[in-house]
């Protein structure tokens, strides 16, 4: 661990020297790359410096305890030594966590796809609630949410909604949300008050730039058509809806929410890039199946990850066995306790894998 930190300290010094070179100002891409690398190194190295200082303080306190003959001073030295050793243990654990392999997508923005599953109209209404839950959580963090594509149901729910959340660490915050979310409650359409079970699936994809995924324009079929659904006088007058088919994979993305054909195309391409990137990542994960054991569940879309039970005012995350109450607050975006627990569980599994 210390050899790695010492190498990182040398690298930080190299980066600082490069950033001090005035010639670098003309190479914006290189400047941004070095700044990102420096930012990633700074956190662990700050901890490392505190760790070394505490080690030096422990050595001084031990020497003082050996040399001191006054009982009162010895007592003070023992108290200080105990405090320093506790601090040393805490910093050791923090350093271990800081040096765990990082998901390269954690700093990216995120594209979330929520789809109604089993349960008909009730499932579509639940999908709409999940979207509002994530949007409100993003708002609490000062992040920006933009809807990319929707398919509405008759009662105002969503058969499908795709949206992007932009904010620092958005993907790392929401990546464990993927999977099947189950709701148990009495639907508005139920006259006899019986509890129904419905589901919605959540897919979480890192938002990627054009440089991250190279798409051959010749591999695309782009269809332009008239949008449908609500929209007043503009519906069906001008062909603005866009459907993009990626021929090698058969992936299809459609967008009709904007009145501009160009904006619909841009949004559809953003979703297509994210899906292609995710497809490639999943192929790599399958080739390295052993490493998936260090994650919270498998996060497959077919896996039931969570239950929202309204009669019991209960949320249960089945992967980590966590149960919370106060569903109204959770659905209003108060997700910190839940998301922090998922991240902590994933980190603990990763630490156990590394140390075993």
Residue frames as qw, qx, qy, qz and C-alpha x, y, z in Angstrom:
[[0.000, 0.886, 0.464, 0.000, 0.00, 0.00, 0.00],
 [0.291, -0.831, 0.073, 0.469, 2.76, 2.43, 0.95],
 [0.447, -0.133, 0.569, 0.678, 4.78, 1.73, -2.19],
 [0.221, 0.625, 0.640, 0.389, 1.74, 2.64, -4.28],
 [0.151, -0.942, -0.266, 0.141, 1.21, 5.85, -2.29],
 [0.429, -0.605, 0.289, 0.605, 4.86, 6.81, -2.65],
 [0.384, 0.179, 0.641, 0.640, 4.63, 6.29, -6.42],
 [0.064, 0.814, 0.539, 0.205, 1.51, 8.43, -6.47],
 [0.308, -0.856, -0.048, 0.413, 3.34, 11.14, -4.53],
 [0.419, -0.278, 0.493, 0.710, 6.08, 11.14, -7.17],
 [0.243, 0.484, 0.683, 0.490, 3.45, 11.32, -9.91],
 [0.092, -0.910, -0.388, 0.110, 1.77, 14.28, -8.20],
 [0.348, -0.682, 0.208, 0.609, 5.08, 16.14, -8.18],
 [0.361, 0.047, 0.655, 0.663, 5.49, 15.38, -11.91],
 [0.114, 0.720, 0.636, 0.256, 1.99, 16.66, -12.65],
 [0.211, -0.894, -0.178, 0.354, 2.60, 19.87, -10.68],
 [0.369, -0.435, 0.422, 0.705, 5.76, 20.47, -12.71],
 [0.261, 0.317, 0.724, 0.554, 3.87, 19.90, -15.97],
 [0.019, -0.840, -0.542, -0.032, 1.03, 22.21, -14.92],
 [0.296, -0.787, 0.011, 0.542, 3.56, 24.94, -14.14],
 [0.428, -0.036, 0.545, 0.720, 4.80, 24.89, -17.75],
 [0.285, 0.529, 0.086, -0.795, 3.31, 27.89, -19.62],
 [0.199, 0.225, -0.741, -0.600, 3.38, 25.92, -22.89],
 [0.053, 0.254, 0.962, -0.090, 0.64, 23.65, -21.55],
 [0.273, 0.481, 0.351, -0.755, -1.91, 26.48, -21.75],
 [0.390, 0.389, -0.449, -0.703, -2.17, 25.94, -25.51],
 [0.380, 0.002, -0.903, -0.199, -3.14, 22.26, -25.10],
 [0.541, -0.304, 0.186, -0.761, -6.53, 22.41, -23.37],
 [0.906, -0.079, -0.333, -0.250, -7.25, 18.68, -23.63],
 [0.668, 0.156, -0.570, 0.452, -3.92, 17.77, -22.00],
 [0.058, -0.354, 0.397, -0.845, -4.44, 20.44, -19.34],
 [0.725, -0.267, 0.009, -0.635, -7.86, 19.02, -18.42],
 [0.889, 0.021, -0.458, 0.010, -6.50, 15.46, -18.36],
 [0.461, 0.226, -0.571, 0.641, -3.69, 16.40, -15.96],
 [0.305, -0.345, 0.278, -0.843, -6.07, 18.40, -13.77],
 [0.860, -0.204, -0.177, -0.433, -8.41, 15.40, -13.47],
 [0.808, 0.090, -0.517, 0.269, -5.50, 13.09, -12.65],
 [0.186, 0.328, -0.492, 0.785, -4.22, 15.50, -10.01],
 [0.564, -0.336, 0.103, -0.747, -7.67, 15.73, -8.44],
 [0.919, -0.115, -0.326, -0.188, -7.89, 11.93, -8.22],
 [0.682, 0.164, -0.520, 0.488, -4.46, 11.70, -6.53],
 [0.027, -0.536, 0.296, -0.790, -4.91, 14.55, -4.08],
 [0.734, -0.470, -0.028, -0.490, -7.44, 12.87, -1.77],
 [0.953, -0.156, -0.218, 0.145, -5.47, 9.69, -0.98],
 [0.590, 0.316, -0.303, 0.679, -2.22, 11.62, -0.66],
 [0.259, -0.620, 0.174, -0.720, -3.73, 14.10, 1.80],
 [0.884, -0.404, -0.031, -0.234, -4.73, 11.10, 3.93],
 [0.882, 0.129, -0.249, 0.378, -1.25, 9.61, 3.51],
 [0.249, 0.538, -0.309, 0.743, 0.42, 12.80, 4.79],
 [0.565, -0.561, 0.164, -0.583, -1.86, 12.82, 7.85],
 [0.976, -0.154, -0.151, -0.015, -1.10, 9.14, 8.40],
 [0.709, 0.286, -0.321, 0.559, 2.67, 9.74, 8.36],
 [0.077, -0.596, 0.278, -0.749, 2.33, 12.69, 10.74],
 [0.793, -0.455, 0.061, -0.400, 0.31, 10.54, 13.18],
 [0.940, 0.032, -0.240, 0.241, 2.98, 7.82, 12.93],
 [0.421, 0.445, -0.341, 0.713, 5.67, 10.37, 13.79],
 [0.397, -0.572, 0.192, -0.692, 3.57, 11.70, 16.69],
 [0.938, -0.287, -0.121, -0.150, 3.13, 8.15, 18.01],
 [0.788, 0.190, -0.320, 0.491, 6.90, 7.62, 17.94],
 [0.092, 0.527, -0.299, 0.791, 7.42, 10.91, 19.83],
 [0.660, -0.503, 0.065, -0.554, 4.76, 10.03, 22.41],
 [0.963, -0.134, -0.220, 0.080, 6.30, 6.58, 22.98],
 [0.584, 0.329, -0.346, 0.657, 9.75, 8.12, 23.43],
 [0.214, -0.566, 0.214, -0.767, 8.33, 10.67, 25.90],
 [0.849, -0.400, -0.073, -0.337, 6.62, 7.91, 27.88],
 [0.895, 0.033, -0.295, 0.333, 9.89, 5.99, 28.12],
 [0.429, 0.356, -0.291, 0.778, 11.91, 9.01, 29.20],
 [0.331, -0.606, 0.031, -0.723, 9.41, 10.70, 31.54],
 [0.344, -0.024, -0.827, 0.444, 9.62, 9.96, 35.27],
 [0.286, 0.011, 0.342, -0.895, 6.82, 12.20, 36.48],
 [0.229, 0.287, 0.926, -0.092, 3.66, 10.11, 36.98],
 [0.341, 0.691, 0.344, -0.537, 1.30, 12.91, 35.95],
 [0.250, 0.634, -0.465, -0.565, 3.22, 13.52, 32.73],
 [0.093, -0.116, 0.970, 0.193, 3.27, 9.76, 32.07],
 [0.334, 0.485, 0.747, -0.308, -0.51, 9.68, 32.42],
 [0.354, 0.744, 0.001, -0.567, -0.89, 12.51, 29.92],
 [0.101, 0.485, -0.749, -0.440, 1.50, 10.75, 27.53],
 [0.228, 0.127, 0.965, 0.007, -0.53, 7.52, 27.76],
 [0.388, 0.648, 0.489, -0.437, -3.76, 9.39, 27.01],
 [0.290, 0.726, -0.310, -0.541, -2.17, 11.08, 24.01],
 [0.046, -0.306, 0.907, 0.285, -0.73, 7.78, 22.81],
 [0.348, 0.342, 0.856, -0.169, -4.14, 6.10, 23.03],
 [0.397, 0.746, 0.203, -0.494, -5.75, 8.92, 21.05],
 [0.174, 0.651, -0.566, -0.475, -3.03, 8.78, 18.39],
 [0.186, -0.102, 0.965, 0.153, -3.32, 5.00, 17.98],
 [0.420, 0.549, 0.667, -0.280, -7.08, 5.27, 17.46],
 [0.334, 0.799, -0.103, -0.489, -6.45, 7.97, 14.87],
 [0.036, -0.468, 0.806, 0.359, -3.83, 5.74, 13.22],
 [0.343, 0.199, 0.918, -0.008, -6.34, 2.87, 12.93],
 [0.413, 0.725, 0.395, -0.385, -8.98, 5.17, 11.45],
 [0.228, 0.768, -0.372, -0.469, -6.58, 6.62, 8.88],
 [0.222, -0.249, 0.910, 0.248, -5.35, 3.12, 7.95],
 [0.415, 0.444, 0.789, -0.094, -8.91, 2.06, 7.09],
 [0.335, 0.833, 0.122, -0.424, -9.56, 5.29, 5.19],
 [0.026, 0.633, -0.632, -0.446, -6.38, 4.78, 3.16],
 [0.333, 0.029, 0.931, 0.147, -7.38, 1.21, 2.31],
 [0.417, 0.669, 0.578, -0.210, -10.75, 2.45, 1.04],
 [0.195, 0.851, -0.141, -0.466, -9.18, 5.33, -0.88],
 [0.046, -0.523, 0.758, 0.387, -6.83, 2.94, -2.70],
 [0.625, 0.263, 0.729, -0.096, -9.53, 0.51, -3.85],
 [0.256, 0.130, 0.644, 0.709, -9.85, 0.26, -7.64],
 [0.270, 0.440, 0.234, -0.824, -12.13, 3.03, -8.83],
 [0.528, 0.553, 0.639, 0.084, -14.95, 2.59, -11.32],
 [0.314, -0.028, 0.304, 0.899, -13.84, 4.76, -14.27],
 [0.084, -0.553, -0.577, -0.596, -17.47, 5.78, -14.81],
 [0.343, -0.578, -0.607, 0.425, -18.08, 7.07, -11.28],
 [0.146, -0.426, -0.063, 0.891, -17.40, 10.69, -12.19],
 [0.009, 0.188, 0.639, 0.746, -19.67, 10.62, -15.24],
 [0.525, 0.041, 0.116, -0.842, -23.19, 11.94, -15.61],
 [0.274, 0.065, 0.956, -0.087, -25.86, 9.26, -15.83],
 [0.493, -0.007, -0.429, -0.757, -28.70, 8.20, -18.12],
 [0.317, 0.042, 0.845, -0.429, -31.53, 6.42, -16.33],
 [0.436, -0.063, -0.625, -0.644, -34.19, 4.38, -18.11],
 [0.353, 0.049, 0.741, -0.568, -37.33, 3.52, -16.14],
 [0.409, -0.019, -0.680, -0.608, -39.85, 1.14, -17.70],
 [0.727, -0.167, 0.261, -0.612, -43.19, -0.17, -16.47],
 [0.049, 0.216, -0.973, -0.062, -43.06, -3.91, -15.85],
 [0.253, -0.366, -0.883, -0.149, -45.83, -6.24, -14.75],
 [0.079, -0.484, -0.600, 0.632, -48.99, -4.58, -13.46],
 [0.223, 0.701, 0.574, 0.360, -50.39, -2.63, -16.38],
 [0.016, 0.843, 0.116, 0.524, -51.44, 0.94, -15.59],
 [0.645, -0.763, 0.023, 0.027, -50.36, 0.63, -11.95],
 [0.802, -0.128, 0.174, 0.557, -46.84, -0.27, -13.10],
 [0.380, 0.588, 0.206, 0.684, -46.78, 2.82, -15.34],
 [0.313, -0.888, -0.077, -0.328, -47.86, 5.04, -12.44],
 [0.789, -0.545, 0.103, 0.263, -45.12, 3.50, -10.27],
 [0.693, 0.228, 0.185, 0.658, -42.55, 4.15, -13.02],
 [0.078, 0.801, 0.128, 0.579, -43.60, 7.83, -12.94],
 [0.589, -0.803, 0.014, -0.084, -43.13, 7.89, -9.14],
 [0.835, -0.221, 0.143, 0.483, -39.64, 6.42, -9.48],
 [0.465, 0.532, 0.162, 0.689, -38.73, 9.11, -12.01],
 [0.212, -0.868, -0.053, -0.446, -39.96, 11.86, -9.67],
 [0.792, -0.589, 0.029, 0.160, -38.03, 10.27, -6.78],
 [0.750, 0.006, 0.157, 0.642, -34.76, 10.39, -8.70],
 [0.242, 0.681, 0.190, 0.664, -35.45, 13.88, -10.07],
 [0.421, -0.865, -0.053, -0.268, -36.14, 15.24, -6.58],
 [0.818, -0.431, 0.088, 0.371, -33.02, 13.58, -5.19],
 [0.601, 0.308, 0.186, 0.714, -30.99, 15.19, -7.98],
 [0.043, -0.829, -0.162, -0.533, -32.59, 18.55, -7.19],
 [0.662, -0.747, -0.033, 0.048, -31.59, 18.20, -3.53],
 [0.766, -0.260, 0.209, 0.550, -27.98, 17.76, -4.64],
 [0.062, 0.784, -0.155, -0.597, -28.10, 20.71, -7.02],
 [0.359, -0.069, 0.787, 0.496, -27.92, 18.46, -10.09],
 [0.441, 0.359, -0.179, -0.803, -29.75, 18.99, -13.37],
 [0.505, 0.179, 0.844, -0.019, -32.26, 16.51, -14.78],
 [0.363, 0.398, -0.341, -0.771, -33.26, 16.48, -18.45],
 [0.765, 0.231, 0.556, -0.229, -35.89, 14.17, -19.92],
 [0.089, -0.361, 0.711, 0.596, -34.65, 12.54, -23.14],
 [0.381, -0.059, -0.739, -0.553, -37.61, 10.39, -24.14],
 [0.406, 0.024, 0.656, -0.635, -41.04, 9.43, -22.79],
 [0.351, -0.189, -0.777, -0.487, -43.90, 7.11, -23.57],
 [0.334, -0.148, 0.448, -0.816, -46.92, 8.02, -21.46],
 [0.026, -0.286, -0.958, 0.010, -49.76, 5.80, -20.30],
 [0.159, -0.623, -0.570, -0.512, -53.45, 6.70, -20.30],
 [0.493, -0.794, -0.354, 0.018, -53.57, 7.77, -16.65],
 [0.021, -0.958, 0.219, -0.184, -50.45, 9.92, -16.65],
 [0.767, -0.470, 0.387, 0.202, -47.87, 7.28, -15.84],
 [0.232, 0.709, -0.574, -0.338, -44.92, 6.24, -17.99],
 [0.986, 0.164, 0.007, -0.020, -44.61, 3.09, -20.02],
 [0.785, 0.041, -0.018, 0.618, -41.03, 4.28, -20.42],
 [0.003, -0.999, 0.040, -0.033, -39.09, 7.39, -19.47],
 [0.796, 0.090, -0.060, 0.596, -35.42, 8.03, -20.22],
 [0.095, -0.987, -0.008, -0.126, -33.67, 10.95, -18.56],
 [0.651, 0.334, -0.334, 0.594, -30.17, 12.27, -17.94],
 [0.508, -0.847, -0.113, 0.105, -28.87, 13.46, -14.57],
 [0.562, 0.567, -0.218, 0.562, -25.90, 15.79, -14.73],
 [0.447, -0.839, 0.186, -0.249, -23.85, 16.37, -11.60],
 [0.151, 0.619, -0.747, 0.191, -20.52, 15.46, -10.01],
 [0.092, -0.174, 0.949, -0.245, -20.50, 11.73, -9.28],
 [0.688, 0.071, 0.039, -0.721, -24.05, 11.18, -10.54],
 [0.763, 0.175, -0.586, -0.210, -23.27, 7.71, -11.89],
 [0.314, 0.174, -0.818, 0.449, -21.52, 6.62, -8.69],
 [0.334, -0.054, 0.476, -0.812, -24.56, 7.77, -6.71],
 [0.738, 0.183, 0.112, -0.640, -27.21, 6.02, -8.77],
 [0.395, 0.384, -0.783, -0.288, -25.46, 2.99, -10.27],
 [0.028, -0.005, 0.969, -0.245, -26.85, 0.51, -7.73],
 [0.518, 0.263, 0.309, -0.753, -30.43, 1.47, -8.63],
 [0.492, 0.272, -0.630, -0.536, -30.49, -0.80, -11.66],
 [0.013, -0.051, -0.989, 0.138, -32.76, -3.79, -11.43],
 [0.331, -0.494, -0.674, -0.439, -36.41, -4.60, -10.77],
 [0.116, -0.098, 0.469, -0.870, -38.27, -2.39, -8.29],
 [0.280, -0.399, -0.854, -0.185, -41.45, -3.90, -6.84],
 [0.255, -0.211, 0.232, -0.915, -44.39, -1.98, -5.37],
 [0.247, -0.369, -0.895, 0.034, -47.13, -3.46, -3.16],
 [0.144, 0.180, 0.315, -0.921, -50.20, -1.30, -2.57],
 [0.373, 0.585, 0.696, -0.187, -53.90, -0.83, -3.30],
 [0.256, 0.157, 0.443, 0.845, -54.14, 0.74, -6.79],
 [0.269, 0.228, 0.137, -0.926, -56.49, 3.66, -7.42],
 [0.532, 0.098, -0.541, -0.644, -58.31, 1.43, -9.89],
 [0.319, -0.089, -0.934, 0.136, -58.97, -1.30, -7.27],
 [0.472, -0.479, -0.199, -0.713, -62.57, -1.03, -6.03],
 [0.840, -0.406, -0.338, -0.123, -62.34, -3.77, -3.39],
 [0.339, -0.854, 0.349, -0.183, -59.21, -2.53, -1.63],
 [0.973, -0.080, 0.105, 0.187, -57.01, -5.49, -2.53],
 [0.283, -0.762, 0.440, 0.382, -53.24, -5.10, -2.49],
 [0.844, 0.533, 0.019, 0.049, -51.60, -5.56, -5.89],
 [0.602, -0.492, 0.380, 0.501, -47.95, -6.15, -6.76],
 [0.605, 0.793, 0.059, 0.051, -46.47, -4.31, -9.73],
 [0.715, -0.322, 0.218, 0.581, -42.95, -3.77, -10.97],
 [0.382, 0.917, -0.098, -0.059, -40.80, -1.31, -12.87],
 [0.866, 0.002, 0.059, 0.497, -37.31, -1.88, -14.22],
 [0.073, -0.966, 0.153, 0.194, -34.51, 0.64, -13.85],
 [0.836, 0.249, 0.056, 0.486, -31.43, 0.73, -16.09],
 [0.255, -0.918, 0.111, 0.282, -28.54, 3.01, -15.16],
 [0.795, 0.384, 0.142, 0.448, -26.00, 3.91, -17.86],
 [0.396, -0.533, 0.056, 0.745, -23.01, 6.24, -17.70],
 [0.433, 0.878, 0.133, -0.151, -23.47, 9.21, -20.00],
 [0.696, -0.188, 0.374, 0.584, -20.61, 9.15, -22.49],
 [0.158, 0.752, -0.194, -0.609, -19.12, 11.61, -24.96],
 [0.788, 0.575, -0.118, -0.186, -18.56, 11.03, -28.66],
 [0.248, 0.676, -0.687, 0.096, -14.87, 10.40, -27.97],
 [0.490, -0.295, 0.758, -0.314, -15.79, 7.51, -25.63],
 [0.659, 0.271, 0.700, -0.046, -17.82, 5.64, -28.25],
 [0.062, 0.367, -0.532, -0.760, -17.00, 5.79, -31.94],
 [0.608, 0.424, 0.623, -0.249, -20.11, 5.19, -34.05],
 [0.241, -0.025, 0.654, 0.716, -19.80, 4.69, -37.79],
 [0.420, 0.339, 0.099, -0.836, -22.49, 6.85, -39.44],
 [0.476, 0.214, -0.684, -0.510, -22.81, 4.16, -42.09],
 [0.217, -0.095, -0.955, 0.178, -23.92, 1.71, -39.39],
 [0.190, 0.329, 0.544, -0.749, -27.00, 3.80, -38.60],
 [0.004, -0.474, -0.693, -0.543, -30.46, 3.88, -40.13],
 [0.020, 0.252, 0.373, -0.893, -32.24, 7.11, -39.23],
 [0.014, -0.549, -0.750, -0.369, -36.00, 7.39, -39.74],
 [0.077, 0.053, 0.201, -0.975, -37.89, 10.66, -39.44],
 [0.173, -0.474, -0.817, -0.278, -41.60, 10.55, -38.72],
 [0.298, -0.589, -0.097, -0.745, -44.49, 12.55, -37.27],
 [0.037, 0.125, -0.782, 0.610, -44.66, 12.56, -33.48],
 [0.467, -0.462, -0.658, -0.367, -47.74, 11.25, -31.71],
 [0.438, -0.448, -0.616, 0.477, -49.47, 11.89, -28.41],
 [0.107, -0.905, -0.319, 0.260, -50.15, 15.19, -26.68],
 [0.488, -0.162, 0.231, 0.826, -48.70, 18.27, -28.29],
 [0.215, 0.697, 0.210, -0.651, -51.43, 20.49, -29.62],
 [0.605, 0.736, 0.022, -0.303, -51.36, 21.87, -33.12],
 [0.093, 0.714, -0.658, -0.220, -47.75, 20.84, -33.80],
 [0.585, -0.116, 0.802, -0.036, -48.46, 17.12, -33.58],
 [0.637, 0.340, 0.670, 0.172, -48.36, 15.40, -36.98],
 [0.362, 0.912, 0.061, -0.184, -47.86, 18.69, -38.87],
 [0.272, 0.802, -0.532, 0.018, -44.06, 18.55, -39.00],
 [0.954, -0.007, -0.276, 0.114, -41.98, 15.39, -39.04],
 [0.051, -0.810, 0.462, -0.358, -39.65, 15.89, -36.05],
 [0.846, -0.383, 0.344, -0.139, -39.60, 12.49, -34.33],
 [0.351, 0.643, -0.677, -0.070, -36.39, 10.50, -34.83],
 [0.947, -0.207, 0.229, -0.091, -35.77, 6.77, -34.71],
 [0.212, 0.721, -0.657, -0.066, -32.16, 5.56, -34.91],
 [0.991, -0.072, 0.083, -0.072, -31.31, 1.91, -35.54],
 [0.153, -0.700, 0.682, 0.144, -27.77, 0.69, -34.93],
 [0.825, 0.307, -0.332, -0.340, -27.55, -1.99, -37.59],
 [0.419, 0.367, -0.810, 0.181, -24.66, -4.11, -36.20],
 [0.016, -0.040, 0.835, -0.549, -26.38, -4.60, -32.82],
 [0.226, -0.495, -0.765, -0.344, -30.04, -4.01, -33.67],
 [0.183, -0.445, -0.505, 0.717, -30.36, -1.38, -30.93],
 [0.047, 0.634, 0.493, 0.594, -33.21, 1.04, -31.60],
 [0.198, -0.404, -0.410, 0.793, -33.63, 4.46, -29.97],
 [0.071, 0.654, 0.531, 0.534, -36.53, 6.81, -30.64],
 [0.196, -0.391, -0.363, 0.823, -37.12, 10.37, -29.47],
 [0.071, 0.590, 0.566, 0.571, -40.08, 12.64, -30.20],
 [0.315, -0.690, -0.495, 0.424, -40.34, 14.91, -27.14],
 [0.185, -0.481, 0.094, 0.852, -38.74, 17.97, -28.77],
 [0.529, 0.749, 0.273, -0.290, -40.30, 20.05, -31.54],
 [0.214, 0.793, -0.496, -0.282, -36.92, 20.23, -33.22],
 [0.960, 0.230, -0.158, -0.016, -35.76, 17.30, -35.34],
 [0.447, 0.591, -0.523, 0.421, -32.13, 18.18, -34.54],
 [0.344, -0.502, 0.556, -0.566, -32.72, 18.14, -30.78],
 [0.929, -0.066, 0.171, -0.320, -34.53, 14.81, -31.00],
 [0.841, 0.411, -0.313, 0.160, -31.62, 13.38, -32.99],
 [0.158, 0.615, -0.576, 0.515, -29.08, 14.68, -30.46],
 [0.612, -0.373, 0.470, -0.516, -30.99, 13.13, -27.56],
 [0.976, 0.125, 0.014, -0.176, -31.43, 9.82, -29.38],
 [0.659, 0.528, -0.448, 0.294, -27.71, 9.69, -30.17],
 [0.167, -0.583, 0.585, -0.539, -26.86, 10.35, -26.50],
 [0.829, -0.185, 0.360, -0.386, -28.99, 7.37, -25.44],
 [0.923, 0.353, -0.156, -0.003, -27.55, 5.17, -28.20],
 [0.358, 0.629, -0.571, 0.388, -23.97, 6.00, -27.16],
 [0.439, -0.462, 0.573, -0.516, -24.79, 5.16, -23.54],
 [0.934, 0.009, 0.209, -0.290, -26.37, 1.82, -24.49],
 [0.806, 0.482, -0.315, 0.141, -23.46, 0.82, -26.73],
 [0.092, 0.625, -0.609, 0.480, -20.98, 1.77, -24.00],
 [0.657, -0.316, 0.484, -0.485, -22.97, -0.22, -21.44],
 [0.962, 0.215, -0.035, -0.164, -23.17, -3.22, -23.78],
 [0.598, 0.555, -0.495, 0.300, -19.40, -3.23, -24.20],
 [0.193, -0.542, 0.607, -0.548, -18.89, -2.87, -20.42],
 [0.844, -0.154, 0.305, -0.413, -21.22, -5.79, -19.72],
 [0.898, 0.355, -0.257, 0.032, -19.30, -7.98, -22.18],
 [0.317, 0.571, -0.599, 0.464, -16.09, -7.14, -20.33],
 [0.506, -0.412, 0.495, -0.574, -17.74, -7.90, -16.99],
 [0.962, 0.040, 0.045, -0.265, -18.86, -11.31, -18.22],
 [0.740, 0.455, -0.427, 0.252, -15.29, -12.07, -19.22],
 [0.208, 0.338, -0.637, 0.661, -14.20, -11.11, -15.70],
 [0.618, -0.500, -0.458, -0.397, -17.11, -12.72, -13.86],
 [0.640, -0.251, -0.549, 0.476, -15.06, -13.25, -10.71],
 [0.184, 0.079, -0.209, 0.957, -14.81, -9.52, -10.08],
 [0.398, -0.442, -0.361, -0.719, -18.59, -9.15, -10.07],
 [0.632, -0.438, -0.620, 0.157, -18.72, -10.87, -6.68],
 [0.363, -0.191, -0.323, 0.853, -17.34, -7.65, -5.23],
 [0.184, -0.257, -0.228, -0.921, -20.49, -5.75, -6.21],
 [0.414, 0.099, 0.579, -0.695, -23.82, -5.32, -4.42],
 [0.744, 0.396, 0.468, -0.266, -25.82, -8.08, -6.08],
 [0.568, 0.125, 0.583, 0.568, -25.40, -8.67, -9.77],
 [0.133, 0.537, 0.027, -0.833, -27.45, -5.57, -10.64],
 [0.105, 0.152, 0.818, 0.545, -29.03, -7.43, -13.55],
 [0.360, -0.091, -0.134, -0.919, -32.25, -5.95, -14.85],
 [0.661, -0.228, -0.626, -0.345, -34.08, -9.19, -14.10],
 [0.446, -0.117, -0.720, 0.519, -33.09, -9.14, -10.43],
 [0.366, -0.816, -0.361, -0.264, -35.59, -7.88, -7.86],
 [0.435, 0.289, -0.403, 0.751, -33.57, -5.36, -5.93],
 [0.049, -0.016, 0.434, -0.899, -36.16, -3.52, -3.84],
 [0.180, -0.561, -0.788, -0.178, -39.73, -3.62, -2.54],
 [0.133, -0.175, 0.160, -0.962, -41.87, -0.57, -1.71],
 [0.259, -0.430, -0.865, 0.009, -44.68, -1.79, 0.57],
 [0.146, -0.457, -0.060, -0.875, -47.23, 0.97, 1.10],
 [0.682, -0.563, -0.358, -0.300, -49.55, -0.73, 3.65],
 [0.796, -0.417, -0.224, 0.376, -46.53, -1.26, 5.95],
 [0.030, 0.988, -0.148, 0.016, -44.88, 2.07, 5.03],
 [0.723, -0.453, 0.459, 0.249, -41.77, 0.01, 4.33],
 [0.584, 0.707, -0.381, -0.118, -38.90, -0.05, 1.84],
 [0.814, -0.367, 0.432, 0.126, -36.69, -3.14, 1.75],
 [0.413, 0.704, -0.540, -0.205, -33.53, -3.43, -0.32],
 [0.987, -0.090, 0.053, -0.122, -33.09, -7.18, -0.79],
 [0.711, 0.503, -0.372, 0.322, -29.41, -7.08, -1.72],
 [0.243, 0.397, -0.574, 0.674, -28.20, -5.72, 1.63],
 [0.430, -0.443, -0.772, 0.154, -31.20, -6.60, 3.82],
 [0.087, -0.056, -0.268, 0.958, -31.90, -2.97, 4.66],
 [0.098, -0.673, -0.713, -0.170, -35.41, -1.94, 5.73],
 [0.085, -0.014, -0.155, 0.984, -36.47, 1.70, 6.01],
 [0.070, 0.676, 0.718, -0.148, -39.78, 3.36, 6.79],
 [0.080, 0.735, 0.100, -0.666, -41.41, 6.68, 5.78],
 [0.558, 0.322, 0.625, 0.440, -42.07, 5.94, 2.11],
 [0.224, 0.933, 0.279, 0.034, -43.45, 9.45, 1.39],
 [0.235, -0.875, 0.303, 0.297, -40.10, 11.01, 2.31],
 [0.572, -0.201, 0.673, 0.424, -38.14, 8.42, 0.32],
 [0.470, 0.557, 0.605, 0.320, -40.31, 8.94, -2.77],
 [0.062, 0.991, 0.107, -0.058, -39.78, 12.67, -2.29],
 [0.563, 0.709, -0.294, 0.307, -36.07, 12.15, -2.96],
 [0.404, -0.739, 0.479, -0.249, -34.70, 11.55, 0.54],
 [0.955, 0.196, -0.220, -0.012, -32.42, 8.72, -0.58],
 [0.114, 0.764, -0.576, 0.269, -29.20, 9.49, 1.30],
 [0.616, -0.395, 0.621, -0.280, -29.55, 6.76, 3.93],
 [0.918, 0.248, 0.292, -0.106, -30.36, 4.14, 1.30],
 [0.677, 0.694, -0.194, 0.150, -27.72, 5.11, -1.26],
 [0.088, -0.751, 0.597, -0.270, -25.02, 5.53, 1.41],
 [0.753, -0.260, 0.567, -0.207, -25.77, 2.03, 2.73],
 [0.897, 0.420, 0.136, 0.008, -25.53, 0.51, -0.76],
 [0.423, 0.791, -0.376, 0.233, -22.21, 2.25, -1.42],
 [0.351, -0.636, 0.622, -0.293, -20.84, 1.19, 1.99],
 [0.890, -0.035, 0.431, -0.145, -21.87, -2.43, 1.40],
 [0.797, 0.590, -0.061, 0.112, -20.21, -2.47, -2.02],
 [0.154, 0.803, -0.496, 0.293, -17.05, -0.99, -0.54],
 [0.617, -0.461, 0.583, -0.258, -16.99, -3.55, 2.29],
 [0.940, 0.216, 0.264, -0.028, -17.34, -6.40, -0.22],
 [0.595, 0.740, -0.232, 0.211, -14.52, -4.91, -2.27],
 [0.165, -0.742, 0.576, -0.302, -12.27, -4.58, 0.78],
 [0.813, -0.230, 0.502, -0.184, -12.99, -8.19, 1.76],
 [0.887, 0.448, 0.085, 0.066, -12.11, -9.36, -1.74],
 [0.355, 0.811, -0.376, 0.274, -8.87, -7.38, -1.82],
 [0.311, -0.646, 0.609, -0.338, -7.74, -8.55, 1.62],
 [0.910, -0.092, 0.353, -0.198, -8.66, -12.24, 1.11]]
